[in-house]
Structure formats: structure tokens, C-alpha cells
Amino acid sequence: MNSIERVKAALYFNRPDKVPVFNLVGGDVLPLPLTFSNNWKPGWKEGEEMLFPHTRGFHRWERPDWAKKPEFEGSKWRTIPHEEVDGWGCIWNMQGNDISQGHPGRAALPDWKNYEKYIEKYTPSPSDKSRFRLAFDLKEKIDPEKYRVITPMYHGPTQLASYIRGFNNYLIDHKKNPTQLKRLLEHIADYHIQLIKNSIKFGLEPHGFWLTDDLGEQRGPFLSPKMFESFYESSYKRMFDVAHDLGLDVHLHCCGKVDPLLPVLIKWGLNGIQFDSPRMSGYTDLKPYRGKIMFWGCVNIQSLYWKGTPEEIEREVWHMVRNLGTKEGGYGAYFYDDAKVINVPRKNIKAFSKGIEKYGDYSKIPDHWWDYPTVENWNDFEVPPLPPLDSN
């Protein structure tokens, strides 16, 4: 199989030859990032004084007068604590020399009375072709048989709304300001829908749409399944339906223990969900959804990936294949794209690749391994042994 066929087979449980791999330095998936507009001028609008661009090297900044001070020359401003603004007007707290994206800061829309003014000022244009320039450049340079996914620069409705309103305000809005919140969610969904449509219109030829939205924390979702369905069906399902109507698969990156939300997401048409820490939801709690949705999973970044031995990392690959997928497919290996930030040893990254070579070829997996009993109570820092080679 080529990469497109392999990912499709895994998504639809149609017996892929191997586990598909999503790795920014290789693998089967080519992300096509939809980035900043050439017309974006952070720090220029009224109220943006002392707000620097929220980028990681993707934007050539035309500096306003306030940013031309000697202490901000070159990249000096990155080395001191400061605030940054993104294309949606969301403000980010940076400590200086940050290696991560920083943390959400002040609310961009603290008062709903200013909604119309905010939307007019800060909605990025989904039709600006300069936002697609990097995606087209990658498409032209990379193997055409890679499975291509469009990846919007900004987060999906849930997370983006929380940045715009501030997290506490956002949670309270579900009770106190439901009409205003739903209006914002619909607006964000409209933006993503136009990105999807324009990706097709402009000739990007994607195979999938990859949305990023964290829906929970360590112990469970931010919202109950009932409330999540009530508030988000229109925005999420509309995006999924448009993508499907245009022939695209839909994938969602999500952090948090979100297994209670999977029945709703599956009903809406989500094809694949990606976890950096699949053990956070837990293999036991994810078990009911094997065969119903594809799981992209990294070796658990909160424990094993940085703490385990290479031998444990290799074995964990089998447990992901077994507990997240089926013998017909349903599991994809995802390599965390910021391994340095969480201090993952290079030997463990190599062990992840080696584990895929050992246990990611379906033709080499002993048939009785699929029926061998799985563990019910998992310790996040332990990796169970492999099943015995002898079926007896």
C-alpha cells in the first residue's frame, strides 16, 4: 500500500498492511498548514501596543514604531517576559526564551457588548490565498502519495472560544450567556468551513481535515456529554458534514480524558482522534470504541515516553496496536512534534520507530495475540510483557 491507501485502510478498518505513521520528519501523513496572512500586522491596531506577534518563525514582522526600541532589536524581545497577540486577537503570556507556545493570557473579548466590534476587528480571512502558500509549497515538494491533511493554524471552536473569552468566562458562559457563546462558536465554525472549502477551491487536494481542540483535563471532559452535545453539535457537525461532502476524512487532536465524549463525536462523524497521552483516557475506558473510530496515539507523553526505557517503549507500541486498534486496523502511530520540550531521550524516539517496525506490520503479528487477555488495571509507568509466542 502507498501512504494514502494505508491511512484510508486504517481509518475504515479495511486491513492496512502496516500501522500508518504521522511524523513531521517522515511517515505517511503530510500536514498542510494554513498559516498567517501576508497582510497580518500584529502590534499595529489600536490597543495592540506592546503586543508582539504570536509566531514561531512563520511570519516576517513589519514593526510598528513602538517596537523599534533598541531593547527589542532583532529577537531580543523574545528573551524577556512579554505578551503576544495572534490573528484572532488572543493574547498569550510568554516568559522569555519560551520553547513552547506559551500560555493564554488576558481575554480578547471580556465583555459580550463588544462582540460586533471584536468580530470585525479580529476575524482572519479564510479566503486570503497567502494563508495557503506554505501548504502549496509543501504539496509541490513532498511525495504525492502521502496522505495530505489541512491543518488550520488556530484551534477549533472549543479552545479558540476559551482563549477569546478567557477560560473562566468561557465556562460560565454555558450557563449565563448561552446565546452569545453559541453565536461565537458558529462564527468560528464558519471560518473553518470556509478554509475547508477554499482548500478544495484553490486546488490543494487534501485527503483529510485535522482539527485541534482540547476538550478535557486529567480527570474528565470540561463539559458533560449532554451539555457538550447541546452546545457544539451545530458547530462541530457542520464542519464534519462539509468535510465529508467534499470527500475529506476528519481527524481531531484532543488532550484530556475525553472518552465520555466519544459517542457524541462518533455520532457526528469524526473519523479519527489523536491523543498525545492515550493512557490519560485509559485503554480500558477506550476499549468500547475500538473498531468504531481510529485512534492516533503517541507513546504516553506524561509518563512512558520520557521516563521509560527503550525496551518498554518498544513493547508499548504493541499495547497501543492491540488496545487502540483491531486486526482490521484502527490505530495510527503519532510522533509528538515537540519531544525536546518534554525531554524525551533520542533513544526513546528511536525505540518508538523500532517498535513500529516490530509490531506495526500486521502480517507479522501472531494471530493469537489478538485474543490474548489485556490488562484491566494499568499503571502509567509500567509496560506489561508481550503475549507468549506459543499459542499453547
C-alpha positions in Angstrom: 0.0 0.0 0.0 1.1 3.6 -0.5 0.5 6.1 2.3 -2.9 7.3 1.1 -4.1 3.7 0.9 -2.6 2.8 4.2 -4.2 5.7 6.2 -7.6 5.1 4.5 -7.5 1.4 5.3 -6.7 2.1 8.9 -9.5 4.7 9.2 -12.1 2.4 7.7 -10.9 -0.9 9.2 -10.1 -2.3 5.8 -6.9 -4.3 6.7 -3.9 -1.9 6.2 -0.6 -3.7 5.5 1.1 -1.7 8.3 0.3 0.8 11.0 0.3 4.3 9.4 2.7 6.8 10.9 2.2 10.6 11.4 5.7 12.0 11.9 6.7 15.5 10.9 10.1 14.2 9.7 8.6 11.3 7.7 5.8 8.8 7.8 2.6 8.5 5.8 0.9 11.9 6.6 1.8 15.3 5.1 0.3 18.1 7.2 -0.6 21.2 5.0 -0.5 24.1 7.5 -2.8 27.1 6.7 -0.8 29.9 8.2 -0.8 33.7 8.7 -1.9 36.1 6.0 0.8 38.3 4.4 -1.4 41.2 5.4 -1.3 40.4 9.1 0.3 43.3 11.0 0.5 42.4 14.8 1.1 45.3 17.1 -0.4 47.9 14.7 -4.0 48.0 15.7 -5.4 50.3 18.4 -4.9 48.6 21.7 -2.1 46.3 20.5 0.8 48.5 21.8 3.4 46.2 23.4 1.8 43.1 22.0 4.3 41.1 19.9 3.4 38.6 17.2 2.5 35.1 18.4 4.5 33.1 15.9 7.3 30.6 15.8 9.2 31.8 12.8 6.4 31.7 10.2 6.0 35.5 9.9 8.2 38.4 8.8 7.2 41.1 11.2 6.8 44.7 9.9 7.4 46.5 13.2 5.3 49.4 14.4 7.2 52.4 15.9 6.8 51.2 19.5 8.7 48.0 18.7 11.7 49.8 17.1 13.4 50.3 20.5 17.0 49.0 21.0 15.9 46.6 23.7 13.5 44.9 21.1 16.1 44.8 18.3 16.3 41.5 16.3 14.9 38.8 18.5 15.8 40.4 21.8 12.1 40.9 22.6 11.7 37.1 22.7 14.2 36.8 25.7 12.2 38.9 28.1 8.7 38.4 29.6 6.1 39.8 27.2 2.7 39.4 25.7 1.9 38.3 22.2 -1.2 38.6 20.0 -2.4 36.1 17.4 -4.6 36.6 14.3 -7.8 36.2 16.4 -6.7 38.9 18.9 -6.0 36.3 21.5 -3.3 37.3 24.0 -0.5 35.0 25.1 1.8 35.2 28.1 5.4 34.5 27.3 8.2 34.2 29.9 11.1 34.8 27.6 13.1 32.3 25.5 10.0 30.0 25.6 10.3 26.7 23.8 6.6 26.1 23.9 3.7 28.2 22.5 3.3 30.0 25.9 0.0 30.2 27.8 -3.3 32.0 27.1 -3.4 35.4 28.9 -5.9 38.2 29.1 -9.3 37.7 27.4 -9.6 39.2 24.0 -13.4 39.7 24.4 -14.0 40.2 28.1 -17.4 41.9 27.5 -20.0 40.5 25.2 -21.2 44.1 24.5 -18.1 44.5 22.3 -18.8 41.3 20.2 -19.6 43.0 16.9 -16.5 45.3 17.1 -14.3 42.4 18.1 -15.5 40.2 15.2 -15.0 42.9 12.7 -11.5 43.7 14.0 -10.1 40.2 14.5 -11.7 37.6 12.2 -8.9 36.3 9.9 -9.9 36.0 6.3 -10.3 32.3 5.2 -10.1 33.4 1.6 -6.7 35.0 1.6 -4.6 32.9 -0.7 -1.4 33.9 1.2 -2.6 31.8 4.1 -2.2 28.7 1.8 1.3 29.5 0.5 3.2 27.1 2.8 0.7 24.3 2.2 1.1 24.6 -1.6 4.9 24.7 -1.3 4.9 21.5 0.8 2.5 19.8 -1.6 4.7 20.5 -4.6 7.9 19.3 -2.9 6.7 16.2 -1.0 5.8 12.7 -2.3 2.4 13.0 -4.0 1.4 9.6 -2.5 1.4 11.0 1.1 -1.9 11.3 2.8 -2.5 15.1 2.9 -4.3 16.8 5.8 -5.1 20.5 6.0 -4.2 21.8 9.5 -5.5 25.3 10.4 -3.1 27.4 12.3 -5.7 28.2 15.0 -7.6 25.9 17.3 -11.2 24.7 16.9 -14.4 26.2 18.4 -14.0 25.0 21.9 -10.4 26.0 22.6 -10.5 29.2 20.5 -13.6 30.4 22.2 -11.9 29.8 25.6 -9.0 32.0 24.5 -11.2 34.7 23.2 -13.4 34.9 26.3 -10.9 33.7 28.9 -11.3 30.2 30.3 -13.4 31.0 33.4 -15.7 33.3 31.4 -16.0 30.7 28.8 -17.1 28.0 31.2 -19.6 30.4 32.9 -21.0 31.4 29.5 -22.6 27.9 29.1 -25.0 28.9 31.9 -25.1 32.7 31.9 -24.6 33.6 28.3 -25.5 30.6 26.1 -26.9 32.6 23.2 -23.8 34.7 22.9 -21.5 31.7 23.2 -23.3 29.7 20.6 -23.1 32.7 18.3 -19.3 32.8 18.7 -18.9 29.1 18.2 -20.9 29.3 15.0 -18.7 32.1 13.8 -15.5 30.1 14.4 -17.1 27.1 12.7 -18.0 29.2 9.7 -14.3 30.3 9.5 -13.1 26.7 9.4 -15.7 25.6 6.9 -14.5 28.3 4.5 -10.9 27.1 5.0 -12.0 23.6 4.1 -13.9 24.8 1.0 -11.1 27.1 -0.2 -8.6 24.3 0.2 -10.6 22.4 -2.4 -11.3 25.5 -4.5 -7.7 26.6 -4.7 -6.5 23.1 -5.7 -4.8 21.9 -2.6 -6.2 18.4 -3.0 -6.3 17.3 0.7 -7.5 13.9 1.8 -8.3 15.0 5.3 -9.1 17.8 7.7 -7.2 17.9 11.0 -8.8 19.9 13.8 -7.1 20.8 17.1 -9.3 21.2 20.2 -8.6 20.1 23.7 -11.9 19.0 25.4 -10.8 17.9 28.8 -8.4 17.8 31.7 -6.7 14.9 33.6 -9.9 13.5 35.1 -12.6 14.1 32.5 -14.1 16.4 29.9 -14.7 20.1 30.7 -18.4 19.6 29.9 -20.8 16.7 30.4 -21.7 14.8 27.2 -25.2 16.2 27.4 -24.0 19.8 27.6 -21.3 19.2 25.0 -23.8 17.9 22.5 -26.3 20.7 23.2 -23.7 23.5 22.6 -21.4 22.0 20.0 -23.5 19.8 17.7 -24.2 22.6 15.2 -20.6 23.9 15.0 -18.8 20.6 15.0 -21.2 18.5 13.0 -21.5 21.3 10.3 -17.7 21.2 9.9 -17.6 17.4 9.8 -20.5 17.3 7.3 -18.9 19.8 4.9 -15.6 18.0 5.0 -17.3 14.6 4.3 -19.4 16.1 1.5 -16.1 17.3 -0.1 -14.6 13.8 0.3 -12.4 14.5 3.3 -11.8 12.4 6.4 -12.0 14.3 9.7 -9.3 13.9 12.4 -9.3 15.6 15.8 -6.3 16.2 18.1 -7.5 16.3 21.7 -5.9 16.4 25.1 -7.7 15.3 28.3 -9.7 12.3 29.5 -12.4 12.6 26.9 -13.7 9.1 26.4 -17.2 10.1 27.7 -17.5 12.4 24.7 -16.6 9.8 22.1 -20.1 8.5 21.5 -21.2 12.1 20.6 -18.1 12.7 18.3 -18.6 9.4 16.6 -22.3 10.1 16.0 -21.3 13.4 14.4 -19.0 11.7 12.0 -15.5 12.0 13.5 -13.2 9.5 11.7 -10.0 9.7 13.8 -9.0 11.1 17.2 -5.4 11.7 18.2 -4.0 11.5 21.8 -0.6 12.6 22.9 -1.3 10.6 26.1 -3.7 7.8 25.3 -3.3 6.4 28.8 -5.0 9.6 30.2 -8.3 8.4 28.9 -7.1 4.8 29.5 -7.1 1.7 27.4 -9.8 0.1 29.4 -12.2 3.1 29.0 -11.3 3.5 25.3 -12.0 -0.2 24.7 -15.7 0.2 23.8 -14.8 2.4 20.9 -12.2 0.1 19.2 -13.5 -0.6 15.7 -15.8 2.5 15.8 -13.2 5.3 15.4 -9.5 5.3 14.5 -7.1 6.2 17.3 -3.8 8.1 16.5 -1.6 7.6 19.6 1.8 8.6 20.8 3.7 6.7 23.5 2.2 8.3 26.6 4.0 11.7 26.8 3.1 12.2 30.5 4.9 9.1 31.6 6.5 6.4 29.4 7.8 8.5 26.5 10.3 10.5 28.6 10.6 8.1 31.7 10.5 4.6 30.2 13.4 2.5 28.9 13.8 1.9 25.1 12.7 -1.7 25.7 9.5 -0.5 27.4 8.8 2.0 24.6 9.0 -0.8 22.0 6.6 -3.0 24.0 4.2 -0.2 24.5 3.8 0.0 20.7 2.2 -3.4 20.7 -0.1 -2.5 23.6 -1.3 0.6 21.6 -1.8 -1.5 18.4 -3.8 -4.1 20.5 -5.8 -1.7 22.8 -6.5 1.1 20.4 -6.9 -0.8 17.2 -8.1 -4.1 15.8 -6.6 -6.7 13.4 -8.5 -4.9 10.7 -6.8 -1.5 11.5 -7.9 1.5 13.6 -4.5 2.5 15.1 -2.0 5.1 13.8 1.3 5.9 15.4 1.7 9.6 16.1 5.1 11.1 17.0 4.8 14.1 19.4 6.1 17.1 17.5 7.8 18.8 20.4 9.7 16.0 22.0 12.5 18.3 23.2 10.1 20.3 25.3 9.2 17.3 27.4 12.8 16.0 27.5 12.2 12.7 25.6 15.6 10.9 25.1 16.5 10.4 21.5 16.9 6.7 22.2 13.2 6.6 23.2 12.1 8.2 20.0 14.2 5.7 18.1 12.6 2.9 20.2 9.2 4.1 19.1 10.2 3.7 15.5 11.7 0.3 16.2 8.5 -0.8 18.0 6.5 0.2 14.9 8.9 -1.9 12.8 8.4 -4.9 15.1 4.7 -4.7 15.9 3.3 -2.4 13.1 3.3 -5.0 10.3 0.0 -6.8 10.5 1.3 -9.8 8.6 3.9 -10.4 11.3 1.6 -10.3 14.3 0.8 -13.7 15.7 -2.9 -14.3 15.3 -3.4 -15.5 18.9 -2.0 -12.2 20.2 -5.3 -10.5 19.3 -7.2 -12.8 21.6 -4.7 -12.8 24.5 -6.2 -11.2 27.6 -5.5 -7.5 28.0 -4.7 -5.7 31.3 -7.6 -4.2 33.2 -5.7 -2.1 35.7 -2.9 -0.1 34.1 0.0 1.7 35.9 1.1 4.6 33.7 4.8 4.0 34.4 4.7 0.2 33.7 4.5 -1.7 30.5 3.1 -5.3 30.6 5.0 -8.1 28.9 4.2 -9.2 25.4 1.9 -12.2 24.9 3.7 -15.5 24.6 4.9 -16.5 21.1 3.5 -20.0 21.5 -0.3 -20.1 21.2 -0.5 -23.0 23.6 
